């Protein structure tokens, strides 16, 4: 497991160091949903670290999560020792009508086009245990499909577990989503909690979600309460900006003067705040933003700059984590050509869909800039999707794949062409259909992909992908074909294929053990994490399985995901009724190895 990503906290908000109220579905039609069964209480755990204190808008405070998470140390003792529940919220203090109030007993949102994970998806897990897992999970994670599953689990309406405040539970879910790059999903979760119920932790994460989505006005409903709960300059600046946006320039001027006390006139965080303030009705402040001397990109700086149309220098993105690039990809007010590279990276992390990428390149083509590299990609993409000649479509797709400069961008191009690949008939005379199959499966299009089953050679790359993707519940793989693949593909791919096939039940027990010994994969080894995810899978706790899968894939690259971890993730998802996710993660392992 690689070292954890640094987390930076600013302005009353937690910021990684590195859309829309209901985010777009990334799943193809018919993708199956988990159906977990009721579950007994899991193993006991110990209290996690406390939420981290905020800093100032431009003041990074580095904290490194525990990458080698040992679940055996999370011990809370006997369940009878649970903490006393907090005093119930006095609903008479609400300004909202009864029908509009949100309950803290169940928080979350529905993703368009997909059924939510079950409200009981976290089983009987203690809230402190879940909080510890989420706080200590370094993100983003290696697998696109594991990330999609975790995104849905964290977004879905979920029952608040015992021993944690409902708002705090929602805040931890939103904070992990933000670190995954899911700015819009995080904000949707935050918005399902009424501001009267905000805790200190929720104020921190709510401000972060507003900045990550490039919408400082989103801080206005909570600016007053946040300033009372957290005495930091960021909240004072937020109150000033909100007064300006409300058309109260005199009040805004007084507030921002107070907030700026003790800082220099050229402070970038103050200047960006003034620029937002001046955007309001009757705003008379003209502010020029100069990035000279700025050495760190923070969420405050990115969010306010994006909201006011100020371009962030490309060099500053290197000072932040990849999550910020994913926020950039989702920002609709940034020019499509400026965010297309970030969008391709976001697609490999599960943040952007095939349809989203195609739409983005369509916008670029419509802009008419024929000389740019992005416009050339858009032209090839149009041919790949619309040309009447199969050979020309294949040539265009091959050009797109070959033009990728890194393995990660190559995977992004496979996602980009997924629908086009699915429209190539299986009876077409394609000598090496492996890339077509990989492209289809990168977007979960297993139906069209399986049509190529009779066209691939046994023991080939195409055979391996389809053996893993086969949705038939009784599907089996030939051990002889596996050995053929092992001899041709090399040790790493052979290990990942064995882990995937064994986790999906494609081999019987004897063949699985025989194959594991042949490629040196310890599928029978155990530790606290394997025991936790195996047990969650057997109980059918789908959301908990997705969370533990993220714990097991804390890496930006598949290079650091072990075959043993892949085996347990695939087996647990399959046991929890998440067969489609299990198959796609196993396919992704082979495609990206």
C-alpha positions as CSV (number, residue, x, y, z in Angstrom):
1,X,0.0,0.0,0.0
2,X,1.5,3.3,-0.9
3,X,2.0,6.2,1.5
4,X,-1.1,8.3,2.1
5,X,-1.8,11.6,0.4
6,X,-1.1,14.7,2.4
7,X,-4.2,16.6,3.5
8,X,-4.1,20.4,3.9
9,X,-6.6,22.4,6.0
10,X,-7.4,26.0,5.3
11,X,-9.9,28.8,6.1
12,X,-12.1,26.8,8.3
13,X,-12.0,24.1,5.7
14,X,-10.0,21.0,5.0
15,X,-8.1,21.1,1.7
16,X,-6.3,18.3,0.0
17,X,-2.6,18.9,-0.5
18,X,-2.2,17.3,-3.3
19,X,-22.2,17.7,-11.3
20,X,-25.1,19.6,-10.4
21,X,-27.3,18.8,-7.4
22,X,-27.7,15.3,-8.7
23,X,-24.5,14.2,-10.4
24,X,-24.6,12.4,-13.7
25,X,-24.6,8.7,-13.6
26,X,-21.4,7.0,-14.7
27,X,-23.0,3.6,-15.1
28,X,-24.4,2.1,-18.3
29,X,-28.1,1.2,-18.5
30,X,-28.9,-2.1,-16.7
31,X,-25.9,-2.0,-14.4
32,X,-27.0,-4.1,-11.4
33,X,-27.4,-2.7,-8.0
34,X,-26.5,-4.3,-4.6
35,X,-29.1,-6.0,-2.5
36,X,-27.5,-6.6,0.9
37,X,-29.1,-8.6,3.6
38,X,-29.6,-7.4,7.3
39,X,-26.3,-7.7,9.2
40,X,-25.1,-8.4,12.7
41,X,-22.8,-6.0,14.5
42,X,-19.2,-6.0,13.2
43,X,-16.1,-6.3,15.2
44,X,-15.5,-3.5,17.8
45,X,-13.2,-0.6,17.2
46,X,-11.5,2.3,18.9
47,X,-12.1,6.0,18.6
48,X,-10.6,7.7,15.6
49,X,-8.6,10.9,15.4
50,X,-10.6,14.1,16.1
51,X,-11.6,16.4,13.2
52,X,-8.7,18.6,12.3
53,X,-8.7,22.3,13.3
54,X,-8.9,24.8,10.4
55,X,-6.3,27.3,9.4
56,X,-6.3,30.5,7.5
57,X,-7.2,30.8,3.8
58,X,-3.6,30.6,2.5
59,X,-2.0,28.7,5.3
60,X,-1.4,25.0,4.6
61,X,-1.2,22.6,7.5
62,X,0.0,19.2,6.4
63,X,-1.5,16.0,7.9
64,X,-0.6,12.6,6.5
65,X,-3.2,9.9,6.9
66,X,-2.3,6.4,8.1
67,X,-1.8,4.6,4.8
68,X,-1.2,1.2,6.4
69,X,-4.6,1.0,8.1
70,X,-4.8,-1.6,10.8
71,X,-8.4,-2.3,11.6
72,X,-7.5,-4.5,14.5
73,X,-6.5,-1.5,16.5
74,X,-9.9,0.2,16.1
75,X,-11.4,-1.1,19.4
76,X,-14.3,0.5,21.1
77,X,-14.9,-2.2,23.7
78,X,-18.3,-3.6,24.6
79,X,-21.3,-2.2,22.7
80,X,-23.0,-1.5,26.0
81,X,-20.4,1.2,26.7
82,X,-21.8,3.3,23.8
83,X,-21.8,7.0,24.4
84,X,-25.0,8.7,25.4
85,X,-27.0,10.3,22.6
86,X,-26.8,14.0,22.2
87,X,-29.8,16.2,23.2
88,X,-32.4,16.1,20.4
89,X,-32.6,19.2,18.2
90,X,-35.5,21.6,19.1
91,X,-37.4,21.6,15.9
92,X,-39.3,24.7,16.9
93,X,-36.1,26.7,16.2
94,X,-36.4,25.8,12.5
95,X,-37.4,28.4,10.0
96,X,-38.3,25.8,7.5
97,X,-41.8,24.4,7.2
98,X,-42.3,20.9,8.5
99,X,-42.4,19.3,5.1
100,X,-39.1,20.8,4.1
101,X,-37.0,19.7,7.1
102,X,-34.3,17.1,6.6
103,X,-34.0,14.3,9.2
104,X,-30.6,13.5,10.6
105,X,-31.6,9.9,10.9
106,X,-31.1,9.3,7.1
107,X,-29.0,11.6,4.9
108,X,-28.0,11.3,1.3
109,X,-29.2,11.9,-2.3
110,X,-30.2,9.8,-5.3
111,X,-28.0,9.7,-8.4
112,X,-29.9,10.2,-11.6
113,X,-30.5,7.0,-13.5
114,X,-29.3,4.7,-10.7
115,X,-31.0,3.1,-7.7
116,X,-29.3,4.1,-4.5
117,X,-27.4,1.7,-2.3
118,X,-29.6,0.4,0.5
119,X,-30.0,2.7,3.5
120,X,-28.8,-0.2,5.7
121,X,-25.7,-0.6,3.5
122,X,-23.2,0.1,6.3
123,X,-24.9,-2.6,8.4
124,X,-24.6,-2.4,12.1
125,X,-21.1,-0.7,12.0
126,X,-20.4,1.7,14.8
127,X,-20.3,5.4,13.6
128,X,-16.8,5.9,15.1
129,X,-15.5,3.0,13.2
130,X,-16.9,4.3,9.9
131,X,-15.6,7.8,10.7
132,X,-12.1,6.4,11.3
133,X,-12.1,4.5,8.0
134,X,-13.2,7.5,6.0
135,X,-10.8,9.9,7.7
136,X,-7.8,7.6,7.2
137,X,-8.6,6.7,3.6
138,X,-6.1,8.4,1.3
139,X,-7.8,9.5,-2.0
140,X,-8.1,9.3,-4.9
141,X,-8.0,5.5,-5.2
142,X,-6.5,3.4,-7.9
143,X,-9.6,1.9,-9.5
144,X,-12.1,3.8,-11.6
145,X,-14.8,1.3,-10.9
146,X,-14.1,1.0,-7.2
147,X,-14.2,4.8,-7.0
148,X,-17.6,4.8,-8.8
149,X,-18.9,2.2,-6.3
150,X,-17.6,4.2,-3.3
151,X,-19.1,7.4,-4.7
152,X,-22.5,5.8,-4.9
153,X,-22.2,4.3,-1.5
154,X,-21.2,7.7,0.1
155,X,-23.9,9.6,-1.8
156,X,-26.8,7.3,-1.2
157,X,-29.4,8.0,1.6
158,X,-27.9,6.0,4.5
159,X,-29.1,5.5,8.0
160,X,-27.0,7.3,10.6
161,X,-25.1,4.7,12.6
162,X,-24.9,4.7,16.4
163,X,-22.4,6.8,18.3
164,X,-22.0,9.6,15.7
165,X,-24.0,12.8,15.0
166,X,-25.9,12.6,11.7
167,X,-24.4,15.9,10.5
168,X,-20.9,14.7,11.4
169,X,-21.5,11.4,9.5
170,X,-22.6,13.3,6.5
171,X,-19.6,15.6,6.8
172,X,-17.2,12.7,6.8
173,X,-18.8,11.2,3.7
174,X,-18.7,14.5,1.9
175,X,-15.1,15.1,2.9
176,X,-14.0,11.8,1.5
177,X,-16.0,12.5,-1.7
178,X,-14.1,15.8,-2.0
179,X,-10.8,14.1,-1.6
180,X,-11.9,11.7,-4.4
181,X,-12.5,14.7,-6.6
182,X,-16.3,14.4,-6.4
183,X,-17.1,18.1,-5.8
184,X,-20.7,18.0,-6.9
185,X,-21.5,14.7,-5.1
186,X,-20.0,16.1,-1.9
187,X,-22.1,19.3,-2.2
188,X,-25.3,17.3,-2.7
189,X,-24.7,15.4,0.5
190,X,-23.9,18.6,2.4
191,X,-27.1,20.2,1.1
192,X,-29.2,17.3,2.5
193,X,-28.4,18.7,6.0
194,X,-30.2,21.7,7.3
195,X,-27.9,24.5,8.4
196,X,-29.6,24.6,11.8
197,X,-28.2,21.1,12.4
198,X,-24.6,22.0,11.3
199,X,-21.8,21.0,13.6
200,X,-18.3,22.5,13.5
201,X,-17.1,19.6,11.3
202,X,-20.0,20.2,8.9
203,X,-19.3,23.9,8.7
204,X,-15.7,23.1,7.7
205,X,-16.7,20.6,5.0
206,X,-19.6,22.7,3.7
207,X,-17.3,25.7,3.0
208,X,-14.9,23.3,1.3
209,X,-17.6,21.9,-0.9
210,X,-18.8,25.4,-1.9
211,X,-15.2,26.3,-2.9
212,X,-14.6,23.0,-4.7
213,X,-17.6,23.6,-6.8
214,X,-16.5,27.1,-7.6
215,X,-19.6,28.7,-5.9
216,X,-18.7,31.1,-3.1
217,X,-22.4,32.1,-2.9
218,X,-22.9,28.7,-1.5
219,X,-21.3,29.8,1.7
220,X,-23.8,32.5,2.3
221,X,-26.5,30.5,4.1
222,X,-23.9,29.3,6.6
223,X,-21.6,32.3,6.8
224,X,-23.1,33.7,10.0
225,X,-23.3,30.4,11.8
226,X,-19.9,29.3,10.6
227,X,-18.3,32.6,11.9
228,X,-19.9,32.1,15.3
229,X,-18.7,28.5,15.5
230,X,-15.2,29.0,14.0
231,X,-13.4,32.2,14.7
232,X,-11.2,32.3,11.5
233,X,-10.5,34.9,8.9
234,X,-12.0,32.8,6.2
235,X,-15.4,33.0,7.7
236,X,-15.1,36.8,8.2
237,X,-14.2,37.1,4.5
238,X,-17.1,34.9,3.6
239,X,-19.5,37.2,5.5
240,X,-18.1,40.2,3.6
241,X,-18.4,38.5,0.2
242,X,-22.0,37.5,0.9
243,X,-22.9,41.1,1.9
244,X,-21.5,42.2,-1.4
245,X,-23.3,39.6,-3.4
246,X,-26.5,40.6,-1.6
247,X,-26.1,44.2,-2.9
248,X,-24.9,45.8,0.4
249,X,-21.6,47.4,-0.7
250,X,-21.2,49.6,2.4
251,X,-21.7,46.7,4.8
252,X,-19.4,44.5,2.7
253,X,-16.7,47.2,2.7
254,X,-16.7,47.4,6.5
255,X,-16.7,43.7,7.0
256,X,-13.8,43.1,4.6
257,X,-11.8,45.9,6.1
258,X,-12.2,44.2,9.5
259,X,-11.3,40.8,8.1
260,X,-8.1,42.2,6.4
261,X,-6.6,43.5,9.6
262,X,-3.1,42.2,10.2
263,X,-2.6,41.2,6.5
264,X,-0.8,42.8,3.7
265,X,-2.6,44.8,0.9
266,X,-1.3,42.4,-1.7
267,X,-2.6,39.2,0.1
268,X,-4.0,37.0,-2.7
269,X,-6.8,35.6,-0.5
270,X,-8.0,39.1,0.4
271,X,-7.9,40.2,-3.2
272,X,-9.8,37.3,-4.5
273,X,-12.5,37.9,-1.8
274,X,-12.7,41.6,-2.9
275,X,-13.2,40.4,-6.5
276,X,-16.1,38.2,-5.5
277,X,-17.5,41.1,-3.4
278,X,-17.3,43.4,-6.4
279,X,-19.3,41.0,-8.5
280,X,-22.4,41.7,-6.5
281,X,-25.1,44.3,-7.2
282,X,-23.8,47.9,-6.9
283,X,-20.3,46.4,-6.5
284,X,-17.7,49.1,-7.4
285,X,-14.5,47.3,-6.7
286,X,-12.2,46.6,-9.6
287,X,-9.5,44.1,-8.5
288,X,-6.6,42.9,-10.6
289,X,-5.3,39.5,-9.6
290,X,-1.6,38.8,-10.0
291,X,-0.3,35.3,-9.2
292,X,3.4,36.4,-8.9
293,X,4.8,35.1,-5.7
294,X,1.9,32.7,-5.0
295,X,3.5,29.3,-4.4
296,X,0.6,27.2,-3.2
297,X,-2.8,26.5,-4.8
298,X,-5.5,26.1,-2.1
299,X,-9.2,25.5,-2.3
300,X,-9.9,29.1,-1.3
301,X,-7.8,30.4,-4.1
302,X,-9.0,27.9,-6.7
303,X,-12.7,28.3,-5.8
304,X,-12.8,32.1,-5.8
305,X,-10.6,32.4,-8.9
306,X,-12.9,30.0,-10.8
307,X,-16.0,31.8,-9.6
308,X,-14.8,35.1,-10.9
309,X,-13.3,34.0,-14.2
310,X,-9.7,34.4,-13.1
311,X,-7.4,31.8,-14.8
312,X,-5.3,29.8,-12.4
313,X,-1.7,29.3,-13.7
314,X,-1.1,25.8,-14.9
315,X,2.0,25.6,-12.8
316,X,0.1,26.0,-9.6
317,X,-2.0,22.9,-10.2
318,X,1.2,20.9,-9.6
319,X,1.2,22.2,-6.0
320,X,-2.2,20.6,-5.2
321,X,-3.4,17.0,-5.4
322,X,-5.2,15.5,-8.4
323,X,-8.5,16.2,-6.7
324,X,-8.2,19.8,-7.7
325,X,-7.8,18.8,-11.4
326,X,-11.0,16.8,-11.1
327,X,-12.8,19.8,-9.6
328,X,-11.5,21.7,-12.6
329,X,-12.9,19.1,-15.0
330,X,-16.4,19.5,-13.4
331,X,-16.4,23.4,-13.5
332,X,-18.8,24.4,-16.2
333,X,-17.6,28.1,-16.3
334,X,-14.1,27.1,-17.3
335,X,-13.6,26.9,-21.1
336,X,-13.9,23.4,-22.4
337,X,-10.5,23.4,-24.1
338,X,-8.9,24.4,-20.8
339,X,-10.4,21.5,-18.9
340,X,-10.4,18.7,-21.4
341,X,-7.0,17.3,-20.2
342,X,-8.3,17.4,-16.6
343,X,-11.5,15.7,-17.7
344,X,-9.6,12.8,-19.3
345,X,-7.8,12.3,-16.0
346,X,-11.0,12.6,-14.1
347,X,-12.6,9.9,-16.2
348,X,-9.9,7.4,-15.2
349,X,-10.8,8.1,-11.6
350,X,-14.5,7.6,-12.1
351,X,-15.4,11.3,-11.8
352,X,-16.2,11.8,-15.5
353,X,-18.3,9.5,-17.7
354,X,-18.0,8.4,-21.3
355,X,-20.9,10.6,-22.2
356,X,-19.4,13.6,-20.4
357,X,-16.2,13.3,-22.3
358,X,-17.9,13.0,-25.6
359,X,-20.1,16.1,-24.9
360,X,-17.0,18.1,-23.8
361,X,-15.2,17.3,-27.1
362,X,-18.4,18.2,-29.0
363,X,-18.3,21.6,-27.4
364,X,-14.7,22.0,-28.4
365,X,-15.5,21.1,-32.0
366,X,-18.4,23.6,-32.1
367,X,-16.1,26.4,-31.0
368,X,-14.4,26.2,-34.4
369,X,-10.7,26.3,-33.2
370,X,-9.5,23.9,-35.9
371,X,-5.8,24.3,-35.1
372,X,-5.7,22.9,-31.5
373,X,-4.8,19.4,-30.5
374,X,-8.1,19.1,-28.7
375,X,-10.0,20.0,-31.9
376,X,-8.0,17.3,-33.8
377,X,-9.2,14.8,-31.2
378,X,-12.7,16.0,-31.6
379,X,-12.6,15.5,-35.3
380,X,-11.3,11.9,-35.0
381,X,-13.9,11.3,-32.3
382,X,-16.7,12.4,-34.7
383,X,-15.4,10.0,-37.4
384,X,-15.2,7.2,-34.8
385,X,-18.9,7.7,-33.8
386,X,-20.5,8.7,-37.1
387,X,-18.6,7.5,-40.2
388,X,-20.5,4.9,-42.3
389,X,-17.3,2.9,-43.0
390,X,-16.2,0.5,-40.3
391,X,-12.6,0.7,-41.4
392,X,-12.5,4.5,-41.1
393,X,-14.1,4.3,-37.7
394,X,-11.5,1.8,-36.6
395,X,-8.7,3.9,-38.0
396,X,-10.0,7.0,-36.1
397,X,-10.2,5.1,-32.8
398,X,-6.8,3.6,-33.3
399,X,-5.4,7.1,-33.9
400,X,-7.0,8.3,-30.6
401,X,-5.6,5.4,-28.6
402,X,-2.1,5.7,-30.1
403,X,-1.9,9.4,-29.5
404,X,-2.2,8.9,-25.7
405,X,1.2,9.8,-24.1
406,X,0.8,7.8,-20.9
407,X,-0.9,4.6,-19.8
408,X,-3.4,6.7,-17.8
409,X,-4.4,8.9,-20.8
410,X,-4.6,5.8,-23.0
411,X,-7.2,4.4,-20.6
412,X,-9.0,7.7,-20.7
413,X,-9.1,7.3,-24.5
414,X,-10.6,3.8,-24.2
415,X,-13.3,5.4,-22.0
416,X,-13.8,8.2,-24.6
417,X,-14.4,5.7,-27.5
418,X,-16.5,3.1,-25.5
419,X,-19.8,3.8,-27.2
420,X,-18.2,4.0,-30.7
421,X,-16.5,0.6,-30.0
422,X,-19.8,-0.9,-29.1
423,X,-21.2,0.0,-32.5
424,X,-18.6,-2.0,-34.4
425,X,-20.3,-5.3,-35.4
426,X,-18.8,-8.4,-33.9
427,X,-18.7,-10.0,-37.4
428,X,-16.3,-7.3,-38.6
429,X,-13.0,-8.7,-39.7
430,X,-10.8,-7.2,-36.9
431,X,-7.5,-8.9,-36.4
432,X,-7.0,-7.8,-32.8
433,X,-10.2,-6.9,-31.1
434,X,-8.7,-6.6,-27.6
435,X,-8.7,-2.8,-27.6
436,X,-12.3,-2.7,-28.8
437,X,-13.3,-5.0,-26.0
438,X,-11.3,-3.1,-23.4
439,X,-12.8,0.2,-24.6
440,X,-16.4,-1.2,-24.3
441,X,-15.7,-2.6,-20.8
442,X,-14.1,0.6,-19.6
443,X,-17.6,2.1,-19.6
444,X,-19.3,-1.2,-18.4
445,X,-20.8,-2.1,-21.8
446,X,-20.5,-5.8,-21.2
447,X,-23.4,-6.9,-23.4
448,X,-21.8,-5.6,-26.7
449,X,-18.4,-6.8,-25.5
450,X,-19.6,-10.4,-25.0
451,X,-20.7,-10.6,-28.6
452,X,-17.0,-10.9,-29.5
453,X,-16.5,-14.1,-27.5
454,X,-16.3,-16.3,-30.5
455,X,-13.8,-13.9,-32.2
456,X,-11.0,-14.0,-29.7
457,X,-8.3,-16.6,-29.3
458,X,-8.4,-18.8,-26.3
459,X,-5.8,-17.7,-23.8
460,X,-5.4,-14.2,-25.4
461,X,-5.9,-10.8,-23.8
462,X,-9.4,-10.6,-25.3
463,X,-10.2,-14.0,-23.8
464,X,-9.1,-12.9,-20.4
465,X,-11.2,-9.7,-20.5
466,X,-14.3,-11.6,-21.6
467,X,-13.7,-14.4,-19.1
468,X,-13.8,-11.8,-16.3
469,X,-16.7,-9.7,-17.8
470,X,-19.1,-12.7,-18.4
471,X,-22.3,-11.8,-16.5
472,X,-23.5,-15.4,-16.5
473,X,-23.9,-16.5,-12.8
474,X,-22.5,-20.0,-13.6
475,X,-19.7,-18.9,-15.9
476,X,-16.4,-20.8,-15.6
477,X,-12.9,-20.4,-17.1
478,X,-10.7,-23.1,-18.5
479,X,-7.6,-23.6,-16.4
480,X,-5.7,-24.6,-19.6
481,X,-6.6,-21.3,-21.2
482,X,-5.4,-19.5,-18.1
483,X,-2.0,-21.2,-18.3
484,X,-1.8,-20.2,-22.0
485,X,-2.4,-16.6,-20.9
486,X,0.0,-16.8,-18.0
487,X,2.9,-17.9,-20.3
488,X,2.2,-15.1,-22.8
489,X,1.2,-12.1,-20.6
490,X,3.9,-12.1,-18.0
491,X,3.8,-12.5,-14.2
492,X,1.9,-9.3,-13.1
493,X,-1.0,-9.8,-15.5
494,X,-1.2,-13.5,-14.7
495,X,-1.4,-12.7,-11.0
496,X,-4.2,-10.2,-11.5
497,X,-6.1,-12.5,-13.8
498,X,-5.8,-15.3,-11.2
499,X,-7.1,-13.0,-8.5
500,X,-10.0,-11.9,-10.6
501,X,-11.0,-15.3,-11.8
502,X,-10.8,-16.8,-8.3
503,X,-12.6,-13.9,-6.7
504,X,-15.4,-14.2,-9.2
505,X,-15.7,-18.0,-8.7
506,X,-14.6,-18.8,-12.2
507,X,-12.4,-21.7,-10.9
508,X,-13.3,-24.4,-8.4
509,X,-11.4,-24.4,-5.1
510,X,-8.8,-26.8,-6.3
511,X,-8.0,-24.9,-9.5
512,X,-7.9,-21.6,-7.6
513,X,-5.3,-22.9,-5.2
514,X,-3.4,-24.5,-8.0
515,X,-3.3,-21.3,-10.0
516,X,-2.5,-19.2,-6.9
517,X,0.6,-21.4,-6.2
518,X,1.6,-21.2,-9.9
519,X,1.7,-17.4,-10.0
520,X,2.6,-16.9,-6.3
521,X,-0.6,-15.2,-5.1
522,X,-1.5,-15.7,-1.4
523,X,-5.2,-15.7,-1.7
524,X,-5.6,-17.6,1.6
525,X,-3.6,-15.0,3.6
526,X,-5.5,-12.9,6.2
527,X,-5.1,-9.7,8.1
528,X,-7.5,-7.3,9.8
529,X,-8.5,-5.7,6.5
530,X,-9.2,-9.0,4.7
531,X,-11.2,-10.2,7.6
532,X,-13.2,-7.0,7.7
533,X,-14.0,-6.9,4.0
534,X,-14.7,-10.7,3.8
535,X,-17.1,-10.4,6.7
536,X,-18.9,-7.4,5.3
537,X,-19.3,-9.2,2.0
538,X,-20.8,-12.3,3.6
539,X,-23.2,-10.1,5.6
540,X,-24.2,-8.2,2.5
541,X,-23.2,-4.8,3.8
542,X,-22.7,-3.3,0.3
543,X,-21.7,0.3,1.4
544,X,-19.2,-1.0,3.9
545,X,-17.7,-3.3,1.3
546,X,-17.3,-0.3,-1.1
547,X,-15.6,1.7,1.7
548,X,-13.3,-1.1,2.6
549,X,-12.5,-1.6,-1.1
550,X,-11.4,2.0,-1.2
551,X,-9.2,1.4,1.9
552,X,-7.5,-1.5,0.0
553,X,-6.8,0.6,-3.1
554,X,-5.2,3.7,-1.6
555,X,-3.0,4.4,-4.5
556,X,-3.0,6.7,-7.6
557,X,-1.7,3.8,-9.6
558,X,-2.6,0.1,-10.1
559,X,1.1,-0.7,-9.8
560,X,0.7,-0.7,-6.0
561,X,-2.6,-2.7,-5.8
562,X,-1.7,-6.2,-4.8
563,X,-3.3,-9.3,-6.4
564,X,-4.3,-10.4,-2.9
565,X,-6.2,-7.2,-2.3
566,X,-7.9,-7.5,-5.7
567,X,-9.0,-11.0,-4.8
568,X,-10.7,-10.0,-1.6
569,X,-12.3,-6.9,-3.1
570,X,-13.8,-8.9,-6.0
571,X,-14.9,-11.8,-3.8
572,X,-16.5,-9.5,-1.2
573,X,-18.4,-7.4,-3.8
574,X,-19.6,-10.6,-5.5
575,X,-20.8,-11.9,-2.1
576,X,-22.6,-8.6,-1.3
577,X,-24.6,-8.7,-4.6
578,X,-22.3,-6.2,-6.4
579,X,-21.4,-8.6,-9.2
580,X,-21.2,-6.0,-11.9
581,X,-18.7,-3.9,-10.0
582,X,-16.7,-6.9,-9.1
583,X,-16.4,-7.9,-12.8
584,X,-15.5,-4.4,-14.0
585,X,-12.8,-4.0,-11.3
586,X,-11.3,-7.3,-12.3
587,X,-11.4,-6.3,-16.0
588,X,-9.9,-2.9,-15.2
589,X,-7.0,-4.5,-13.4
590,X,-6.0,-6.4,-16.6
591,X,-6.6,-3.4,-18.9
592,X,-4.5,-1.1,-16.8
593,X,-1.7,-3.5,-15.7
